[in-house]
Amino acid sequence: MKVGDLVKFKTTVLSKSSDRVNPGLALSVKMVPQYPHRLVALVLWGDGTTTEEHDTYLEVISEVG
């Protein structure tokens, strides 16, 4: 995942956090220092809200060039 990718929120757990307005746009992507193979993305959702999400909850649906 990289900045500019379109992403979709995905989870098998029903919760308020699964109410994201898909798709979203990855505005920034950074590594999680405690877990070197994990990323956190700042995502701008279709309703104009932004959240930080771990990569395990995001599916890339369209990559930037």
mmCIF file of the C-alpha atoms, coordinates in Angstrom:
data_MODEL
# 
_entry.id   MODEL 
# 
loop_
_atom_site.group_PDB 
_atom_site.id 
_atom_site.type_symbol 
_atom_site.label_atom_id 
_atom_site.label_alt_id 
_atom_site.label_comp_id 
_atom_site.label_asym_id 
_atom_site.label_entity_id 
_atom_site.label_seq_id 
_atom_site.pdbx_PDB_ins_code 
_atom_site.Cartn_x 
_atom_site.Cartn_y 
_atom_site.Cartn_z 
_atom_site.occupancy 
_atom_site.B_iso_or_equiv 
_atom_site.pdbx_formal_charge 
_atom_site.auth_seq_id 
_atom_site.auth_comp_id 
_atom_site.auth_asym_id 
_atom_site.auth_atom_id 
_atom_site.pdbx_PDB_model_num 
ATOM 1  C CA . MET A 1 1  ? 0.000   0.000  0.000   1.00 0.00 ? 1  MET A CA 1 
ATOM 2  C CA . LYS A 1 2  ? 1.194   3.481  -0.829  1.00 0.00 ? 2  LYS A CA 1 
ATOM 3  C CA . VAL A 1 3  ? 0.018   7.093  -0.809  1.00 0.00 ? 3  VAL A CA 1 
ATOM 4  C CA . GLY A 1 4  ? -2.711  7.641  -3.402  1.00 0.00 ? 4  GLY A CA 1 
ATOM 5  C CA . ASP A 1 5  ? -4.062  4.084  -3.424  1.00 0.00 ? 5  ASP A CA 1 
ATOM 6  C CA . LEU A 1 6  ? -7.823  3.595  -3.231  1.00 0.00 ? 6  LEU A CA 1 
ATOM 7  C CA . VAL A 1 7  ? -8.641  1.299  -0.327  1.00 0.00 ? 7  VAL A CA 1 
ATOM 8  C CA . LYS A 1 8  ? -11.644 -0.481 1.105   1.00 0.00 ? 8  LYS A CA 1 
ATOM 9  C CA . PHE A 1 9  ? -12.202 -1.098 4.812   1.00 0.00 ? 9  PHE A CA 1 
ATOM 10 C CA . LYS A 1 10 ? -12.667 -4.788 5.562   1.00 0.00 ? 10 LYS A CA 1 
ATOM 11 C CA . THR A 1 11 ? -13.291 -6.726 8.742   1.00 0.00 ? 11 THR A CA 1 
ATOM 12 C CA . THR A 1 12 ? -15.161 -9.822 9.817   1.00 0.00 ? 12 THR A CA 1 
ATOM 13 C CA . VAL A 1 13 ? -16.019 -8.245 13.153  1.00 0.00 ? 13 VAL A CA 1 
ATOM 14 C CA . LEU A 1 14 ? -19.201 -6.192 13.210  1.00 0.00 ? 14 LEU A CA 1 
ATOM 15 C CA . SER A 1 15 ? -18.520 -2.908 14.936  1.00 0.00 ? 15 SER A CA 1 
ATOM 16 C CA . LYS A 1 16 ? -19.001 0.827  14.586  1.00 0.00 ? 16 LYS A CA 1 
ATOM 17 C CA . SER A 1 17 ? -15.563 1.034  12.946  1.00 0.00 ? 17 SER A CA 1 
ATOM 18 C CA . SER A 1 18 ? -16.857 -1.058 10.023  1.00 0.00 ? 18 SER A CA 1 
ATOM 19 C CA . ASP A 1 19 ? -19.196 1.796  9.060   1.00 0.00 ? 19 ASP A CA 1 
ATOM 20 C CA . ARG A 1 20 ? -16.547 3.450  6.879   1.00 0.00 ? 20 ARG A CA 1 
ATOM 21 C CA . VAL A 1 21 ? -17.793 5.021  3.660   1.00 0.00 ? 21 VAL A CA 1 
ATOM 22 C CA . ASN A 1 22 ? -15.851 3.060  1.033   1.00 0.00 ? 22 ASN A CA 1 
ATOM 23 C CA . PRO A 1 23 ? -13.731 3.665  -0.901  1.00 0.00 ? 23 PRO A CA 1 
ATOM 24 C CA . GLY A 1 24 ? -11.048 5.681  0.806   1.00 0.00 ? 24 GLY A CA 1 
ATOM 25 C CA . LEU A 1 25 ? -7.861  7.373  -0.354  1.00 0.00 ? 25 LEU A CA 1 
ATOM 26 C CA . ALA A 1 26 ? -4.565  6.663  1.430   1.00 0.00 ? 26 ALA A CA 1 
ATOM 27 C CA . LEU A 1 27 ? -3.176  10.109 2.333   1.00 0.00 ? 27 LEU A CA 1 
ATOM 28 C CA . SER A 1 28 ? -0.115  8.845  4.202   1.00 0.00 ? 28 SER A CA 1 
ATOM 29 C CA . VAL A 1 29 ? 1.403   5.468  4.997   1.00 0.00 ? 29 VAL A CA 1 
ATOM 30 C CA . LYS A 1 30 ? 3.903   4.775  7.769   1.00 0.00 ? 30 LYS A CA 1 
ATOM 31 C CA . MET A 1 31 ? 5.512   1.793  9.449   1.00 0.00 ? 31 MET A CA 1 
ATOM 32 C CA . VAL A 1 32 ? 4.586   0.815  12.969  1.00 0.00 ? 32 VAL A CA 1 
ATOM 33 C CA . PRO A 1 33 ? 7.904   0.856  14.893  1.00 0.00 ? 33 PRO A CA 1 
ATOM 34 C CA . GLN A 1 34 ? 6.949   -2.012 17.233  1.00 0.00 ? 34 GLN A CA 1 
ATOM 35 C CA . TYR A 1 35 ? 5.901   -4.229 14.289  1.00 0.00 ? 35 TYR A CA 1 
ATOM 36 C CA . PRO A 1 36 ? 8.259   -3.789 11.325  1.00 0.00 ? 36 PRO A CA 1 
ATOM 37 C CA . HIS A 1 37 ? 5.956   -5.591 8.862   1.00 0.00 ? 37 HIS A CA 1 
ATOM 38 C CA . ARG A 1 38 ? 2.863   -3.528 9.747   1.00 0.00 ? 38 ARG A CA 1 
ATOM 39 C CA . LEU A 1 39 ? 1.684   -0.298 8.169   1.00 0.00 ? 39 LEU A CA 1 
ATOM 40 C CA . VAL A 1 40 ? -0.731  2.375  9.330   1.00 0.00 ? 40 VAL A CA 1 
ATOM 41 C CA . ALA A 1 41 ? -2.468  4.548  6.760   1.00 0.00 ? 41 ALA A CA 1 
ATOM 42 C CA . LEU A 1 42 ? -4.234  7.855  7.173   1.00 0.00 ? 42 LEU A CA 1 
ATOM 43 C CA . VAL A 1 43 ? -7.344  7.375  5.017   1.00 0.00 ? 43 VAL A CA 1 
ATOM 44 C CA . LEU A 1 44 ? -9.731  9.974  3.632   1.00 0.00 ? 44 LEU A CA 1 
ATOM 45 C CA . TRP A 1 45 ? -13.137 8.263  3.364   1.00 0.00 ? 45 TRP A CA 1 
ATOM 46 C CA . GLY A 1 46 ? -15.953 8.961  0.928   1.00 0.00 ? 46 GLY A CA 1 
ATOM 47 C CA . ASP A 1 47 ? -17.854 10.999 3.516   1.00 0.00 ? 47 ASP A CA 1 
ATOM 48 C CA . GLY A 1 48 ? -14.912 13.369 4.088   1.00 0.00 ? 48 GLY A CA 1 
ATOM 49 C CA . THR A 1 49 ? -13.783 11.893 7.417   1.00 0.00 ? 49 THR A CA 1 
ATOM 50 C CA . THR A 1 50 ? -10.235 10.689 8.046   1.00 0.00 ? 50 THR A CA 1 
ATOM 51 C CA . THR A 1 51 ? -9.045  7.831  10.229  1.00 0.00 ? 51 THR A CA 1 
ATOM 52 C CA . GLU A 1 52 ? -5.804  5.963  10.825  1.00 0.00 ? 52 GLU A CA 1 
ATOM 53 C CA . GLU A 1 53 ? -6.162  2.266  10.022  1.00 0.00 ? 53 GLU A CA 1 
ATOM 54 C CA . HIS A 1 54 ? -3.823  -0.714 10.284  1.00 0.00 ? 54 HIS A CA 1 
ATOM 55 C CA . ASP A 1 55 ? -3.128  -2.360 6.942   1.00 0.00 ? 55 ASP A CA 1 
ATOM 56 C CA . THR A 1 56 ? -4.798  -5.571 8.087   1.00 0.00 ? 56 THR A CA 1 
ATOM 57 C CA . TYR A 1 57 ? -8.158  -3.750 7.867   1.00 0.00 ? 57 TYR A CA 1 
ATOM 58 C CA . LEU A 1 58 ? -7.554  -2.278 4.413   1.00 0.00 ? 58 LEU A CA 1 
ATOM 59 C CA . GLU A 1 59 ? -7.768  -3.817 0.974   1.00 0.00 ? 59 GLU A CA 1 
ATOM 60 C CA . VAL A 1 60 ? -6.155  -1.979 -1.939  1.00 0.00 ? 60 VAL A CA 1 
ATOM 61 C CA . ILE A 1 61 ? -8.727  -1.773 -4.731  1.00 0.00 ? 61 ILE A CA 1 
ATOM 62 C CA . SER A 1 62 ? -6.820  0.507  -7.106  1.00 0.00 ? 62 SER A CA 1 
ATOM 63 C CA . GLU A 1 63 ? -3.109  1.251  -7.020  1.00 0.00 ? 63 GLU A CA 1 
ATOM 64 C CA . VAL A 1 64 ? -1.472  4.488  -8.039  1.00 0.00 ? 64 VAL A CA 1 
ATOM 65 C CA . GLY A 1 65 ? 0.681   4.121  -11.188 1.00 0.00 ? 65 GLY A CA 1 
# 
